[in-house]
Amino acid sequence: MEFEFNFGEQQLTPQAPQDNTLYASVAGIAQQLDQDELVFMDYETGQNHVMTVQVLQAMGLTQQFRPLHEHIQQIATAIPALKNQQQAIQKVLQFLIDKQLIISADDWLNKLRQSDNKHAQTPYAGMVVRTCDRPEQLTRLLDSLVSYQKQHNSHHPVLVFDDSRSESNRTANEKICQKSTAQVTYHGSSWQQQFITMLHHEWPKDKKHIDWLLARQKGFTGGRVWNLALLTLSGKRFCFFDDDYLMQPRVAEGAQSELINLSDQAPLSVEFGLNVRAIKDKSLDFKQDLLQNMVSACGLTFGQWLSEHPQIATNSLYGLRLMDLDRMTSSSPIKTTGSGTWGSPRAAGNYWLYLLNKTQREAFWQDRETYLDNIEASHLLHYADNYQVLTKPYFAPSSIDNGDFMPFAMPTGVNEDHFFGSLTEVCYPDNVSLQFPMMMGHLQLDERDRSQMNHIARRPGLNSFVADYLTSVSHHFYGKDAIQRFAYARTAIADLIHNPDQMLINRLREYLSRTRSQLIHQLQSILAEVDNPPIYWQADVKELIEANGAAIKSDQTPLLKDWPEDLDDRACVELLRSELQQIAEAMDVWPQLWEFCRAQ
C-alpha cells in the first residue's frame, strides 16, 4: 500500500509556525477497496494512489489554501483519533506534498504564469457602437472618442449599428456618422436588410431562423445588433459599446491596479454621489490608454497576459479551493474583457443595492434624502477593486475575441449579455473574462425607475432562464471543440422541449423559487447582522422579503418576465416550448452563418 501510516499516540505541544506557505490538496475521485483502504485518482494527472481512509480524510480537510500549521490543527481537531498527533499529521502531509497530492500556492501560480507565446491574436476590427433613437448620445460618444484618440495617439475604426425605430433618428444618426472626424462606418436599416437578404439567398430554408436572429422584432432588440456585429466581424476582435458611453476613463482612489483577484466570486465596489460632479470628485482621471489595454488583452491566453504584466501581483489564495481555481490555466483564452463604469449603472433593477457590504451599505443609506436618490442608482462608481478573472463578465463585455467561433446573443429582451456570456462559457469552459479596475463613462439621459423593483418579486426572463439552464448542464459536456459543445447545448434545449408538461412547469417553478429564496436568504442574513438600520432602508428590505416570500408560497402559474399575466399552466408550457424551439432552430444554423461570414 502506498500510504499507510501509524499516527501513534504521541502527546505533543504544537510548535509555532515556521512559515506561512499556503497549501491545498488536488481534486480527484476516490473508490473504496476495502473497509480501510481506497484508491484516489488525481483528476489532472490521471494517476492512481492507494491510501487509507484516514489519509483521504486528511486530504479532504486540506482543500482550501492555508498554511501547513493551520491544516495540521484543523485535522487534529476534526478527526478525534488524531487529537494531539500534530507531528504524525505533519509527516503524512509532507508525504502528500512530495507526491504532489498537496501543492503550494507558489507552485500553482508559477504554473499559471507560464506562457509559450505561440498563441497569435486575430486582427482587430475596431469599435462597434450600438445606437437606438438617441442621436445626441451618439454625438457625445463619437466626440469623446475623437478626443480620446488625440490624447493617446490611437486609432479605432468605428462601426455604428443603428437599432433606431424612428426614421428621423436613423437619418440624424447617419448624418452624425458622416460629419464625425472619427473613421465611422454606418450600418443602418438599408445595410442591415441587404446583409440579411444575402444570408437568405445562401440559406433559403432557414430564412425564418435568420430573421429571428437578425431582423427587427417587437420590444427591445439590442441582442440582434450583437449578432449582426458577430457575423460581420467573424474572425476578428472588436470592442463593443452602447451609445450612452463616454470614452473618458477614470479610476477610483482606492482601486489596486497592481493586483489581480483570481476568485470567480469577487464582488464589485460601489460609491454614490448626488450628481456627476460628485462621483467624479471621488475618482481620478486614468491617464493610460484603457481602451487599447483591454483590446490588447483580448485574444491572448491568460498565461501570456500574466507573463507580459509581471508587475501585477496575484491576491492571496488563502481560503480558496484548488478545485475552484482549476477553472483557469495558463492556456485559458481571454475571450472577453471589461471595465467598471462611472455615472449610470448597467443593471436594470436595484435588488443588488440591498446586498452591499457594510461600508457601501452605510454610504447607500446615510440619510433619507440621499437614500431616495441612491435607490434609483442614478449617479455612482461601479468598479472592481483590482483586476478580476471571471468565468463570464457581470455585464456586457467591452471587447470580444471573435477570432474563433462565438455563440449568438438572444436577439430580444434584456440580459442578452448574460445569455451571451453563459453560452461563451459553455463553448469555452476554460475561458476567462478579464475585468480591469478602471471605469468608462456611462451616462443615461433618460430616467430609469429602478426603485419600482422594491415592490415586486424577482422575475427573471427567458434569457436568464435558458442561460442558467445551459450553465447547469454544461458540466456533462466533455468535448473541447467549441462548435461541438454548442451542438450539445442545442441538444440539451431540445431535451428540455420534450419534457412532459408538468415537468416543465416544475422546472419553471423551481427556477423562480430558487432565485427568490436566494434573495430572501441574503437579505435575512444582512438584516441579522445590521444594528439599528434606518427605518426607511429596513422597510424596503422587508418589503422585498415579503414580496418574494409571497411569490414562493403562491401556486399561480410560474411566469417569466414579459410573459402575459393571464397565462394558465397549459398556455405557459406552450409558450415556453415555442420560444425554446426558436432558440434550438437558430442554434442549428448559427455555426454555418458564422463560418460563412468569416470566409467572406
C-alpha positions in Angstrom: 0.0 0.0 0.0 1.3 3.5 -0.9 0.0 5.5 2.1 -0.1 3.6 5.4 0.9 5.5 8.5 0.7 4.7 12.2 -0.2 8.0 13.7 0.8 6.7 17.1 -0.3 8.2 20.4 2.3 10.9 20.9 1.3 13.9 23.1 3.0 16.9 21.6 2.5 20.6 22.1 2.1 22.4 18.7 5.1 24.5 17.7 4.9 28.0 16.4 4.6 28.0 12.6 7.9 28.3 10.7 6.5 29.7 7.5 3.2 30.7 6.0 3.4 29.0 2.7 -0.1 28.1 1.5 -1.0 24.5 0.6 -4.1 22.8 -0.8 -5.0 19.3 -1.9 -5.7 18.4 -5.6 -9.1 17.4 -6.9 -9.8 13.8 -7.6 -12.1 10.8 -7.1 -11.9 8.0 -4.6 -13.0 4.4 -4.9 -13.3 2.1 -1.9 -11.1 -1.1 -2.0 -12.0 -2.5 1.5 -13.0 -1.2 4.8 -9.8 0.8 5.5 -8.3 1.2 2.0 -9.2 3.1 -1.2 -7.8 4.3 -4.4 -7.6 8.0 -5.2 -7.2 9.3 -8.8 -5.7 12.7 -9.4 -8.0 14.4 -11.9 -5.2 16.3 -13.6 -2.6 13.6 -14.0 -4.9 10.6 -14.0 -2.5 8.8 -11.6 -3.9 6.4 -9.0 -2.8 6.4 -5.4 -3.8 3.8 -2.9 -4.3 5.2 0.6 -6.1 4.7 3.9 -9.5 6.2 4.6 -7.8 8.3 7.3 -5.3 9.8 4.8 -8.2 10.7 2.5 -10.0 12.4 5.3 -6.9 14.5 5.9 -6.8 15.4 2.2 -10.5 16.4 2.4 -9.7 18.8 5.2 -6.9 20.5 3.1 -8.9 21.5 0.1 -8.5 25.3 0.9 -5.2 27.0 0.6 -3.9 27.5 4.1 -0.5 27.4 5.9 0.6 23.9 6.9 0.3 24.6 10.6 -3.4 25.5 10.1 -4.1 22.3 8.2 -2.4 20.3 10.9 -4.5 21.9 13.6 -7.7 21.5 11.7 -7.1 17.8 11.1 -6.2 17.2 14.7 -9.4 18.9 15.7 -11.8 17.4 13.1 -10.6 13.7 13.4 -10.9 12.5 17.0 -8.5 9.7 16.5 -5.8 12.2 15.6 -6.2 14.6 18.6 -2.7 15.8 19.7 -1.0 13.9 16.9 0.4 17.0 15.2 3.8 15.6 14.4 2.4 12.5 12.8 -0.1 14.5 10.8 2.7 16.7 9.6 4.6 13.6 8.4 1.6 12.5 6.4 1.0 15.9 4.8 4.7 16.2 3.9 4.4 12.8 2.2 1.3 14.0 0.3 3.3 17.2 -0.7 6.1 15.0 -2.0 3.6 13.1 -4.1 2.1 16.3 -5.4 -1.3 15.5 -4.0 -1.0 18.6 -1.9 0.6 21.6 -3.7 1.8 25.0 -2.7 0.2 28.2 -3.9 3.5 29.4 -5.2 3.9 26.3 -7.4 0.4 26.7 -8.7 0.9 30.4 -9.5 4.2 29.8 -11.2 2.5 27.2 -13.5 -0.3 29.7 -14.2 2.2 32.3 -15.4 3.9 30.0 -17.8 3.4 31.0 -21.5 4.7 29.5 -24.7 4.0 32.8 -26.6 2.8 30.8 -29.6 -0.9 31.9 -29.4 -1.4 34.6 -32.1 -4.2 37.2 -31.8 -6.7 37.7 -34.5 -6.9 41.1 -36.3 -8.6 44.0 -34.6 -11.6 45.4 -36.5 -12.4 48.4 -34.4 -15.2 49.7 -32.1 -18.8 48.5 -32.6 -21.4 51.1 -31.3 -25.0 50.1 -30.7 -27.3 53.1 -31.1 -31.0 53.3 -30.7 -33.1 56.5 -31.1 -30.5 58.7 -29.3 -28.7 60.9 -31.8 -27.5 63.3 -29.1 -25.8 60.4 -27.2 -24.2 59.1 -30.3 -22.8 62.5 -31.0 -21.4 62.7 -27.4 -19.8 59.2 -27.7 -18.1 59.9 -31.0 -16.9 63.3 -29.8 -15.4 61.7 -26.7 -13.7 59.1 -28.9 -12.1 61.7 -31.1 -10.7 63.5 -28.0 -9.6 60.2 -26.6 -7.7 59.2 -29.7 -6.0 62.5 -29.9 -4.9 62.2 -26.3 -3.4 58.7 -26.8 -2.4 58.9 -30.4 -4.6 55.9 -31.1 -7.0 54.9 -33.9 -10.2 52.9 -33.6 -12.4 52.5 -36.7 -16.0 52.8 -35.6 -18.9 50.6 -36.9 -22.2 52.1 -35.9 -25.1 49.6 -35.9 -28.4 51.5 -35.8 -31.3 49.9 -33.9 -33.5 53.1 -34.0 -37.2 52.7 -34.8 -37.7 56.3 -35.7 -36.9 57.2 -39.4 -35.9 60.7 -38.3 -33.5 59.4 -35.7 -31.9 57.0 -38.3 -31.4 59.9 -40.7 -29.9 62.0 -37.9 -27.6 59.2 -36.8 -26.3 58.7 -40.4 -25.5 62.4 -40.7 -23.7 62.3 -37.4 -21.6 59.5 -38.6 -20.8 61.3 -41.9 -19.8 64.5 -40.1 -17.7 62.9 -37.4 -13.9 63.3 -37.7 -13.5 59.7 -36.5 -13.4 56.9 -39.0 -17.1 55.8 -38.9 -19.0 53.3 -41.0 -22.8 53.5 -40.6 -24.8 50.3 -40.7 -28.4 51.4 -40.9 -31.6 49.7 -41.8 -30.8 49.5 -45.5 -27.4 47.9 -44.9 -28.9 45.5 -42.4 -31.6 44.4 -44.8 -29.1 43.8 -47.6 -26.9 41.7 -45.2 -29.9 39.6 -44.1 -31.1 39.2 -47.7 -27.6 37.9 -48.6 -27.9 35.2 -46.0 -31.4 34.4 -47.2 -30.0 33.6 -50.6 -27.4 31.3 -49.1 -29.9 29.5 -46.7 -33.4 29.9 -48.2 -34.8 27.1 -46.0 -33.6 28.9 -42.9 -35.0 32.4 -43.6 -37.3 32.3 -40.6 -34.4 31.5 -38.2 -32.1 34.1 -39.8 -34.8 36.7 -39.3 -35.3 35.6 -35.7 -31.5 36.2 -35.1 -31.0 39.4 -37.1 -34.2 41.2 -38.1 -36.2 43.8 -36.2 -38.9 42.5 -33.8 -41.2 43.9 -31.2 -39.7 45.1 -27.9 -36.0 45.5 -27.0 -33.8 44.1 -29.8 -30.4 45.1 -28.7 -29.2 41.5 -28.9 -29.8 41.3 -32.7 -27.2 44.1 -33.1 -24.7 41.9 -31.2 -25.5 39.2 -33.7 -25.0 41.5 -36.7 -21.7 42.5 -35.3 -20.6 38.9 -34.5 -21.3 37.8 -38.1 -19.9 41.0 -39.8 -16.7 40.7 -37.8 -16.3 36.9 -37.6 -12.7 36.0 -37.4 -11.7 39.4 -35.7 -11.5 41.1 -32.4 -13.6 44.2 -31.6 -14.7 46.4 -28.8 -18.4 47.0 -28.1 -20.2 50.0 -26.5 -23.7 51.4 -26.4 -24.2 55.0 -27.4 -24.6 56.2 -23.8 -20.9 55.5 -23.0 -18.2 58.1 -22.8 -14.5 57.4 -23.7 -13.3 59.1 -20.5 -11.7 56.5 -18.3 -11.4 57.1 -14.6 -10.1 55.1 -11.6 -11.4 55.1 -8.0 -9.0 56.4 -5.4 -9.0 53.0 -3.6 -8.5 50.8 -6.6 -5.5 48.5 -6.6 -4.4 48.4 -10.3 -1.2 46.3 -9.4 -3.2 43.4 -8.0 -5.3 40.7 -9.6 -8.0 38.7 -7.8 -8.3 35.1 -9.0 -11.6 34.3 -7.3 -14.7 33.9 -9.5 -16.8 35.4 -6.7 -15.1 38.8 -6.4 -17.8 41.5 -5.9 -17.8 45.0 -7.4 -17.4 48.1 -5.3 -19.9 50.9 -5.3 -19.6 54.6 -4.4 -22.5 57.1 -4.5 -23.0 60.7 -5.5 -25.9 63.1 -5.9 -24.7 64.2 -9.4 -22.0 63.6 -11.9 -19.6 66.1 -10.4 -19.8 64.4 -7.0 -18.9 61.0 -8.4 -16.1 62.4 -10.5 -14.7 64.1 -7.3 -14.4 60.6 -5.8 -12.3 59.3 -8.7 -9.3 60.3 -10.8 -8.6 60.6 -14.5 -6.9 57.5 -15.8 -4.0 58.7 -17.9 -3.2 55.4 -19.7 -4.9 54.0 -22.8 -7.6 51.8 -21.1 -9.3 51.0 -24.4 -6.1 49.7 -26.0 -5.2 47.8 -22.9 -8.5 46.0 -22.9 -8.3 45.3 -26.7 -4.7 44.1 -26.4 -5.5 41.6 -23.7 -8.5 40.2 -25.5 -7.5 37.1 -27.5 -4.3 36.3 -25.5 -4.1 33.3 -23.3 -4.2 34.1 -19.6 -0.6 32.9 -19.2 0.5 35.3 -22.0 -1.1 38.2 -20.3 0.3 37.4 -16.9 3.8 37.0 -18.3 3.5 40.3 -20.1 2.5 42.1 -16.9 5.0 40.8 -14.2 4.3 44.0 -12.1 0.8 42.7 -11.4 0.7 40.6 -8.3 -1.9 38.0 -7.5 -4.0 38.3 -4.4 -3.6 35.8 -1.6 -5.1 32.4 -2.4 -5.8 31.9 1.3 -9.1 30.2 1.8 -9.7 29.4 -1.9 -10.1 25.9 -3.0 -7.7 24.5 -5.7 -10.6 22.7 -7.4 -12.3 26.1 -7.9 -9.2 27.8 -9.2 -8.5 25.0 -11.7 -11.2 26.5 -13.9 -8.3 28.6 -15.3 -4.9 27.6 -16.7 -2.1 29.3 -18.4 -3.6 28.4 -21.8 -7.1 29.7 -20.9 -8.2 32.1 -23.7 -9.2 35.6 -22.7 -12.4 35.7 -24.8 -13.7 39.0 -23.3 -12.5 42.0 -21.3 -14.4 44.7 -19.5 -14.2 47.6 -17.0 -16.4 49.3 -14.5 -18.5 52.4 -15.1 -18.8 55.9 -13.6 -22.2 57.6 -14.0 -25.2 55.4 -14.5 -25.3 51.7 -13.6 -25.7 48.9 -16.2 -28.2 46.9 -14.1 -31.9 47.3 -15.0 -33.0 46.8 -11.4 -31.8 47.7 -8.0 -32.0 44.5 -5.9 -28.2 44.4 -5.7 -28.1 47.6 -3.8 -29.6 45.9 -0.7 -26.8 43.3 -0.8 -23.9 45.7 -0.4 -21.2 45.2 2.2 -21.1 47.2 5.4 -19.1 50.2 4.2 -21.1 50.5 1.0 -24.4 50.0 2.7 -23.7 52.8 5.1 -23.0 55.1 2.2 -26.1 53.9 0.5 -28.5 54.7 3.4 -26.6 57.6 5.1 -29.6 59.9 5.1 -33.2 59.9 3.8 -32.5 62.5 1.1 -29.5 60.7 -0.5 -31.2 57.3 0.0 -34.1 58.3 -2.2 -31.7 59.2 -4.9 -29.4 56.2 -4.4 -32.2 53.7 -4.7 -32.6 54.8 -8.3 -28.8 54.3 -8.8 -28.6 57.5 -10.8 -25.0 58.5 -10.0 -22.4 56.1 -8.9 -19.0 54.5 -9.3 -19.3 50.8 -10.0 -15.9 49.0 -10.4 -13.6 46.2 -9.5 -11.1 47.0 -6.8 -8.4 45.2 -8.7 -8.1 43.0 -11.9 -10.7 40.2 -11.8 -10.6 36.8 -13.6 -14.2 35.7 -14.1 -15.8 32.8 -15.9 -18.2 35.3 -17.5 -18.5 39.1 -17.2 -21.0 40.6 -14.9 -22.2 42.9 -17.7 -21.8 43.3 -21.5 -18.1 43.0 -22.3 -16.0 45.9 -23.6 -14.1 43.7 -26.1 -14.7 40.3 -27.6 -12.3 37.9 -29.2 -14.4 36.7 -32.2 -11.5 35.1 -33.9 -12.8 31.6 -33.3 -16.4 30.5 -33.2 -18.6 32.5 -30.8 -22.3 31.9 -29.9 -25.1 34.4 -30.6 -26.8 36.7 -28.2 -30.5 36.5 -27.6 -31.9 38.9 -30.2 -34.8 40.2 -28.0 -35.2 41.0 -24.3 -32.8 42.2 -21.6 -30.0 40.2 -20.2 -28.9 39.3 -23.7 -25.3 39.9 -22.3 -25.9 37.2 -19.6 -27.1 34.8 -22.3 -24.1 35.5 -24.5 -21.6 35.2 -21.6 -23.2 31.9 -20.5 -23.0 30.4 -23.9 -19.4 31.5 -24.3 -18.7 29.7 -21.0 -20.5 26.6 -22.5 -18.4 26.7 -25.7 -15.1 27.6 -23.9 -15.3 26.2 -20.4 -11.7 27.2 -19.6 -12.1 30.8 -21.0 -11.7 33.8 -18.7 -13.2 37.3 -18.8 -10.6 39.8 -17.6 -12.1 42.7 -15.8 -10.0 45.9 -15.4 -10.1 48.0 -12.2 -10.9 51.2 -14.2 -14.1 52.8 -15.3 -15.5 54.2 -18.5 -18.2 56.9 -18.5 -21.8 55.7 -18.8 -24.4 58.4 -18.6 -28.0 57.6 -19.3 -30.1 60.7 -20.2 -33.5 59.1 -19.8 -34.7 58.5 -16.2 -35.0 54.9 -15.1 -37.5 53.9 -12.4 -35.4 51.2 -10.7 -36.9 51.6 -7.3 -40.2 50.1 -8.5 -38.4 46.8 -8.3 -38.6 47.1 -4.5 -42.3 46.2 -4.5 -42.4 43.1 -6.7 -40.9 39.6 -6.5 -37.9 38.8 -8.7 -39.0 37.5 -12.0 -36.1 36.6 -14.4 -36.8 36.5 -18.1 -36.4 33.8 -20.7 -32.8 34.8 -21.5 -31.7 34.3 -17.9 -33.7 31.0 -17.6 -32.1 29.4 -20.7 -28.6 30.8 -19.9 -28.7 29.4 -16.3 -30.1 26.1 -17.5 -27.4 25.6 -20.1 -24.7 26.5 -17.5 -26.1 24.0 -15.1 -26.0 21.1 -17.5 -22.7 22.0 -19.3 -20.6 20.1 -16.9 -21.9 17.0 -18.7 -20.3 18.2 -21.9 -16.8 16.7 -22.2 -15.7 17.7 -25.7 -13.3 20.6 -26.3 -14.4 21.8 -29.7 -16.5 25.0 -29.3 -18.9 24.2 -32.1 -19.5 20.7 -30.9 -20.2 22.0 -27.4 -22.6 24.5 -28.9 -24.3 21.5 -30.5 -24.5 19.7 -27.2 -26.2 22.8 -25.8 -28.7 22.7 -28.6 -29.4 19.1 -27.8 -30.0 20.0 -24.1 -32.6 22.6 -25.1 -34.3 20.0 -27.4 -34.4 17.6 -24.4 -36.0 20.4 -22.3 -38.6 21.0 -25.0 -39.6 17.3 -24.8 -40.0 17.3 -21.1 -43.6 16.4 -20.0 -45.9 19.4 -19.3 -45.8 19.1 -15.6 -42.0 18.7 -15.5 -41.7 22.0 -17.5 -44.0 23.7 -15.0 -42.0 22.3 -12.2 -38.7 23.5 -13.8 -40.0 27.0 -14.1 -41.4 27.0 -10.6 -38.1 25.6 -9.2 -36.1 28.2 -11.0 -38.2 31.1 -9.8 -38.3 29.8 -6.3 -34.6 29.3 -6.2 -34.0 32.8 -7.5 -36.4 34.3 -4.9 -35.3 32.2 -2.0 -31.6 33.1 -2.6 -32.5 36.8 -2.4 -34.6 36.2 0.7 -31.7 34.3 2.4 -29.2 37.0 1.5 -31.5 39.8 2.8 -32.3 37.9 6.0 -28.6 37.4 6.7 -27.9 41.1 6.2 -30.8 42.1 8.5 -29.5 39.8 11.2 -26.0 41.4 11.1 -27.1 45.0 10.9 -27.5 47.0 14.2 -30.1 49.8 14.2 -30.5 50.3 10.4 -32.5 53.3 9.2 -36.2 52.6 9.2 -36.6 53.5 5.5 -34.0 51.0 4.5 -35.4 48.4 6.8 -38.9 48.9 5.4 -37.7 48.4 1.8 -35.8 45.3 2.7 -38.8 43.8 4.5 -41.0 44.7 1.5 -38.6 42.8 -0.8 -38.6 39.8 1.5 -42.4 39.8 1.8 -42.9 40.1 -2.0 -40.6 37.3 -2.8 -41.9 35.1 0.0 -45.5 35.6 -1.1 -44.5 34.6 -4.6 -42.8 31.4 -3.4 -45.9 30.4 -1.4 -48.2 31.2 -4.3 -49.4 28.3 -6.5 -50.0 30.6 -9.5 -48.6 29.8 -12.9 -44.8 30.3 -12.9 -44.4 33.2 -15.4 -41.1 34.6 -16.7 -40.6 38.3 -17.1 -42.5 39.9 -20.0 -44.9 37.0 -20.4 -48.6 37.8 -20.4 -50.1 37.8 -16.9 -53.2 35.8 -17.9 -51.5 32.6 -18.9 -52.6 29.3 -17.3 -50.2 26.4 -16.9 -51.0 24.9 -20.3 -50.5 28.2 -22.1 -47.3 28.8 -20.2 -45.9 25.4 -21.3 -46.9 26.1 -24.9 -45.2 29.5 -24.9 -42.0 28.1 -23.3 -41.8 25.3 -25.8 -42.4 27.7 -28.7 -39.6 30.0 -27.5 -37.2 27.2 -26.8 -37.9 25.8 -30.3 -36.9 29.1 -31.8 -33.6 29.1 -29.9 -32.9 25.5 -30.9 -33.6 26.1 -34.6 -31.4 29.2 -34.6 -28.6 27.2 -33.0 -28.8 24.8 -35.9 -28.0 27.4 -38.5 -25.8 29.9 -36.5 -22.4 28.0 -36.8 -22.9 27.9 -40.6 -23.7 31.6 -40.7 -20.6 32.4 -38.6 -18.2 30.2 -40.7 -19.7 31.6 -44.0 -19.1 35.2 -42.9 -15.6 34.5 -41.7 -14.8 33.2 -45.2 -16.0 36.3 -47.0 
